[in-house]
Structure formats: C-alpha cells, structure tokens
Amino acid sequence: MAKNLVIVESPAKAKTISKFLGKDYVVKASMGHVRDLPKSKMGVDVEKNFEPTYLISPDKKKVIADLKKNIGSQTQIWIATDEDREGEAIGWHLLEALKLKEDAHVKRIVFHEITKPAILHAIETPRHIDTRLVDAQQARRVLDRLVGYELSPLLWKKVRYGLSAGRVQSVAVRLIVEREREIRAFNSEEYWTITAHYKNEAGEGTFAAMLNKIDDKKAKISDQKGSDEIMKTLAKAAHQVDSVEKKEVRRNPAPPFITSTLQQEAARKFGFSVKKTMTIAQHLYEGIEVFGETVGIITYMRTDSVSLAASALEQAKQVIGEDFGKEYQLAEPRFYKNKKGAQEAHEAIRPVDISMRPDALQPFLDKDELRLYELIWKRTVACQMKEALLEQVGIDIDTLKDGKEKLPYIFRATGQTITFAGFMRVYIEGRDEDEESDEGESFLPEFKGGEFLTVKEILPQQHFTKPPARYTEASLVKKLEAEGIGRPSTYAPTISTIIDRGYIEREKKQLVPTDTAEVVNDVLVEHFPEVVDYKFTAKMEQNLDDIAEGEKEWVPIIRDFYTPFHEKIEIKDKTLKKADIVNEESTEVCDKCSSPMVVKLGKYGKFLSCSNYPTCKNARPIEGKEGEVEKTPEQLELEKKLADKKCDKCGEPMAIKRGRFGEFLGCTGYPNCKNIQPIIKSSGVKCPDCGKGDLIERRTRKGGRIFYGCSNYPKCKFASWDKPLRQCDDCKKGIVVLKKEKGEEEGREVCLQCGLS
C-alpha cells in the first residue's frame, strides 16, 4: 500500500509530478472523468430534484481498481486534479467512486503550474473539495443532458436521424448561419477612390494621399462617370499643402493571455484550430523534458483571469531589463482588470519561468510547441513593458485651379512614425480578417504649410463594398465570449462538435454552414427560441457562475428552465410535421413524369426530388447549390483550362459543377443531356514508384474521401492519403507530402522515403 497516493487526471501530469516527490509518494492518473451519466438513458430524475445517476465508465473500472490497490487504512490521499469546475468535479467523482470521505486521510491540493516549488507548496496548504464548483459543473452537465436528450430525438423524428442539439453548440451554429445569410443578402455597391502620388519641394520620396473631401463633405464617388469628371478637373490643378497636424499617440500592450485570447491569437498567427491550441497548451502545462528534467513550462491553460503573480511580475521586469534595457522597464507593474466573474485567485497563461527564453527551449520542443510557447512568452513580457510612443501625422492638401482658385477637392495623407517602440519591440496583437488595420500607414516626409507639391500621378480605382466576413474559429470564439456564451473550457469541444456532426464545414479558415445546419437552426429559432437565444444562453452561463460563487442553488435554476422546455417538447412532438420542415416547393418540373419537383434535405444537403415519389424516383442536384462553383482563383484557373471543353455526346459546352463528392464536369445541356465527366487534378508531382505517371487527386467510391494515386493506374498502383507537394531535395528519391493529424489544419511536410520533415 502506498504511504501517499496523489491522483491527477493525465499520465503526463502524473509523470511530471512524480519526479518532484520522494519514494513515499505514488502518483496515479484517473485518465479524466471516472464517472458520468449513463449513455443508454437520460440518467436524471426530473421528479426528484433532477438527481443525476452516475455510473463508473466501463473503461475506467480498471483505473478505479488500480487506485484501490494503492489505498490502505493509513494511506494519505491527495486529490490533485485541475483547479477549475471540471477538475473539482473529477476530484469529487473520484471520492465517490472510491467510496472515500474527506477527512484527515483525504486532502485536496491545487496549483497553477507544475513545478517542484508549486507542488510542495500545495501539499503544505491543502483545502477541501469546493462543493460550489462541483454544483456548477453538475448543473451544466444535467442541463446539457436534458436539452440534448429531449431535443435531439425530436430532431431525429422531424428532420433526420442522427442529428443533435445542444445548449451552446446550437447557439454557435445560429451565429454562423445568420452570418452566412447576411453575406447572401448583401448587395455589393460600386464606389471609386482617387489617389494622388506626390513629391515634396525637397524632392524626397514619393508618398500617397487619397481624395478625402468634396465640398467639405466626405468624398463619395459612386461610379466611373463621377470619377472621370473629377479626374478631368484635376488634370491641370496645382496641389498645395494646407495644414500639417502632428500628435503623439501612446499605445498600451494587450493583457496577458486567457484561454479565449490564446485560442484567437494562435488561430490568427498560425492558423491553429482551437482544439490544436488547447492540445499543445495542455502538453506544455503537463510537462516537457528540459535539460534532463521534466517540468511544466506554462501555467494552467484554462483560465479567464488576466492576473499575474507577484513573482512573475518581478521576473518579467528583470528579463526586460536584461534583454531590452532599463528604458523598457516599468517603474511599477502594470495590472489589468478582470472581467466580472473571473476568478482572481487564478492566473493568466504565462511561462512558468519567464527567464526561459524561447531560443533556449528550441532543442526540446517541436515546431508548433515552440511557436505557441514563444507566443505566450512574448505576450507575457510585452504586457509589462513601457507603452509605445508614435507620432501620427495628417496632411490636408488643397487643389487649385490655375494655381490660385481653390477647387472643392481636398486630399489627405496620413502616416505614423514610431518614436519609442516600447512593447512593440516584442509583440503586436493580431487582427481578425474583418478588422481594419492602421499599421499599414506610410512614412511621410517633412512638409511646410503652403508648399506646392509635385504630382507624379493621380490614379482612380474602382471598388465594391464587401459583405461581412465569415466566421473563423478565432472570430467565433471572440463573438461567443463577447456575448457571454460558453466558457474557456467549452469553446474547443463546441467547435469540434458542430464540425464533426456535419453542421459546419471548414473552407480554408472560414466556417460555413451546411444545409442541415440551416434547416435545424430554423426549426430551433421558430419553435425553441429560448434554446438558441443569445441573451438567454448568456444568462444561463451567469447563473452557472453564480452557483460556482455560492450565490444560487442549482436545482431551482434547472427547474425554471426544464418545466416550460419539456412542455414545449411534448406539444411540438404532436404538432410538427416532418414534411413541412424538410420539403420546400420549387418551380422545377420532373423531366421523367412532369410532376412538380420538391426540395428535400438529404444526408449530403438539399436536392430536387420528384413529388410523385415513390412512383417516380427521379432526383437531381440543385443548380447553384450542387451546381456552379464559386469563382475562387483556383477555380478561375481551372475554368481557363477547360474553357473550350465540349460535351462528347451533344457538343454543348461543359461546366464545372459540384456534387456530394466534389467537383465534376457536367453538360450545360442538362436535363436534355446528362453527360458528366471527372475533373483530373494533377499535383504536378511524379509517381515515386513508376517515375512516369503524375500523382492525381482521386476519391474513394465509399464516402468520397480524397487520396492521391498514379495516373498510370492500373499498371502502377501507388496511392497516398497525404497530399504530394514536391520531390524530396534531401534523398532525391521520395516525395514530400503534407501530413495532417486528425483535427490539424496546417500539418507538416514529410518525405515518404527518408522521413525527414
């Protein structure tokens, strides 16, 4: 029997902690939650105060048995799970599963970082299981089970089998669906800008200014005719500096990372998915072998606090002085205000040892681990550096007829100069795609008021207003956080869930709703508005926070939600008709029996089906849905190559279309001619086996999964799931492919022959 048994969640964490403690300590991992609600039934007694029934998970019975073997009558047990609601609940479930009670032999310890001093300090200062945090986690679990267990089966019956609904996931889907509809409804408007390029009297470098005002109003040019008229007037105009404005601007650094801001910034800067960011951060937290010692190198990565420990503030100041000089140090630490509900006792995400520069860790971390660590290190150091000082310059330029009479057109040039870099020497926060940036402003030479400028050229340019950008993982997390929906620990699983269940697809970095998402969203918005209401969901999150703070009891909150929700489920089960939801009228006529066609929702999205089904089983894709492909640069290039392609059956032009398994060539004479042909996409890489054929994109018959095979098939049967990029420069024999692990967006380049990456 162990003298001391320390129980953590993961083997990596157990391995790291065991090295800090003596031979009297045994450290074991619970492998996450050991108990949960049953999968075969709801497991919540709605008649008895929503009492949950927990079962030891089948795959955790061995874990519990192993833990019991290490527990004797005198064993001191230390519950060392994470210090958040989930970790607290895991600790409580462990005690229940092991049939233990908190007494002198059972203690709860917590820590923000996995280092020897932190672990030893935790053992010296144990506490009890915080039942308020357990109640908050239990309330969330029960609430999500009630919603999912009652609403999902209704969707199976009324929409399609296998669908799911969730309190947070359905709101996330609604955001993405509504953004997509904004984009579709957007009417792009034409506008023109006029830019002048000048040199000053001293003949210094060319700079640009844009037409800013017409008749003292904001310049607005709606078409080419208006632009041409202005250009005609400006053809012989003189340009004179009217005024020069200079002002000093102070820019402060962003606060240290919390979970959501780390997820956003890693997505912006590296293209990491939220899930990938959290997986890497977990690894950095739980332990990396550095200089022969396994140690956690960042603090706990699930936090909503921007606070930093006094020791970290002092260490940051020392590092700043050593690396950048005293002029970059703050006289007093900079403190950031936490949002309401953030736990002050927690810390922001930071390096455990700020003196451990990223360069020193290069031999011990892989590429992505190093990038994420460096991001955290830079943000932590930058937040304690002096503010940046910038001089912003704005110049108004008059236009004069015959060098004397003022014309109604005023140009404006703006620029900025960094007079003191401050924190910007280390780190500048990224921006989302739909945010405007002022960092591209040009450097401007010195000017005197009244001086005449040499006009190098004046260029008109046509533009079109753009619709709002689709959500990326980064901007979705930002929006969810701004609306108060979900919490740091929920963003990654929420996004993974809506993608895995076919509601959302990734197109490059953008999140695009499927037909199924739109249909399910419309059902929920119309019939269960409270489930997908932003304010209602945010209020529920606040209730969970209040439970965690001990300000509210969890049972009344669940009852207030469940009673009207369950009543509505029963009503809608009787009144909703599947045909009204999944079928839409269309103007199309069946080309086989002349009956009206209806739009139906299938596994792969919407399609046209004969209303005379099952007598007539005619079905076809919807033009414009599985029809013409959006004109991306790649598609335009493909279209150019296939511009003269004619149907070999009827002679009509062939067009690029999209079906459930990707793009294909379809005859434009459809439905009179239904000829289709595959599109052969070559990777441009020669087959490493036969050396003759090209590796081309293919799809499996079942499921349409993409792979790459030799064009000489069946003579050569080489195939690879990984995308071929080029021949290997190192071994000269193999090919370099893009290997992606599940959930990864970026992947890594690896040679199939020599294995070098």
Protein Blocks (a to p, Z undefined) as FASTA:
>chain_A
ZZbdcddfbfklmmmmmmmpcfkbccddeeiafbdcdfkbnoiafkngoiacddddfklm
mmmmmmmmmpcfklccddfbdcdfklmmmmmmmmmmnopacdfkbccdddfbdcfklmmm
mmmmgcdddfklmmmmmmmmmmmmmmmmmmmmmmmmmmoghiacdfklmmmmmmmmmmmm
mmmmpccddddddddddddfkopacdddddfbgghiacddfbfklmmmmmmmmmmpccdd
fbdcdddddddddddddfklmmmmmmmmnopafklmmmmmmmmmnopceehiacdfbdcf
bdcbfbdcfklmmmmmmmmmmmnojklpcfbdcdddddehiafkbccdddfblmlcfklm
mmmpcfklmmmmmmmmmmmmmmmcccdddddddddddddehhlaccfbdcdddddddfbl
klmlmoccdddfkbccfklpccdddddehiacddfbdcdddddddddddddfklmmmmmm
mnopajfklmmmmmmmmmmnopaccehjbccddfklmmmmmmmmmmmmmlmgmklmmmmm
mmmmmmmnopacfklmmmmmmmmmmmmmmmmmmmpcfklmmpccdfbdcfklopacdddd
dfkoccdddfkbckbacdcddehilmccdddfklmmmmmmmmmpccfklopacdddddfk
occdddfkbckbccdcdddddehiacfklomaccdddddfbhoiacdddfkbckbccdcf
bdcfbdcfklomaccdddddehianbpaddfklopZZ
